[in-house]
Amino acid sequence: MQIEIKDAIHLSINALNSGDYKDDVIVLNVLKRMYKQPYEGKGLGIGTFHHRGFRNSWSDMKIRTENLKAVDDKLTWESILLILFDFGNYNEPKMLELAREVKDPIIFNHVLKHIIANLIKQEKITEAEGYIPHFRTTHIFKEEDNQDDGYLLILDYYAGKGDAENFFKYFKKCDPRKNKHHVTENKGWLVETYAAQHAIEPAIELCKHKNLGEKYAYHALYAYARQGLYQELKAIFNQYPTLKQPELETELSILIIAYSKAKRESLIDIDDFEELFVRATMVDRKLKWGDCKLQDSLFLDLGLASEGNKERLTRCKKAIKNNSLKRELFPNKQ
């Protein structure tokens, strides 16, 4: 099988370079035979990191490609190349050696991100950093060396670890202005992960960092809310009233998330439904929560916390204006 994989890798690289996809049937047949074999790869995932460190798994990529009849675009050829690398258990230097044959700098950089992500998943950060200079320069709107893409992968890793010291060690190397959205997402993830590992005081102190700010305190509070720490959060808001942010309804949002989690998992006996419901009715409809209104989201969480209580579920469903959110409170839960 290794010889077939090696040949399929060279055919894939040739297809990427020439634009001639005549060998797709040969390569797809190799994939089909490969998928019948026990998986022998590293199990680290395939491709780059996505939102909050998500990386496509072997099974994800298998599902995408096992029923292909033809390969007629570069990105699919790229995916197949990475699948072959993974199943063949190629090490990082060998992958880089073969990837150098790829002429398209964008495709090469995608493969390089796969290699760097592999090293990061193995916690070989210094070694991963050593691969960053291999990024090729591209010219789309302007000439870019793309090395920030490599540092962003390392930033993902440290955000997920809640390692603030190393996160900010690499922060400026990620070109925060250019990658504002990605970096902002990672800052929130860092605070949330850090807070889940520490008490509120050091989490609040972290938010005072010059590259963060008070607005990131929400992420710390959200980490506690996800754990269902309802009573503890009530105490935190009493101790730190500036965290309440009434103009954003931060206190109410966090308390309802925590209450819903605690009720659904029977973590508390206290019943504050009426108080929270009344407060939710007074929320400004202009406030958003992602793509929907904050108020609708609050009623949804209160409804989810009320499973088995038909009267409360009905009230919450009636209060929600967004029809798609209404449907999340299924009738059979009444």
Protein Blocks (a to p, Z undefined) as FASTA:
>chain_A
ZZmmmmmmmmmmmmmmnopaklmmmmmmmmmmmmmpccfbeonogcjddeehiacdfklm
mmmmmmpcbdcbfklmmmmmmmmmmmnopafklmmmmmmmpmblmlmmmmmmmmmmmmmm
nopaklmmmmmmmpccddfkbccehlmmmmmmmmmmmmmnopaklmmmmmmmnommlmmm
mmmmmmmmmmmmmmmmmcfklmmmmmmpmklcjklmmmmmmmmmmnopmklmmmmmmmmm
mlnommnommmmmmmmmmmmmmmnopafbdcklmmmmmmmmpcfkbcghjbcfklmmmmm
mmmmmgoiaklmmmmmmmpmblklmmmmcfklZZ
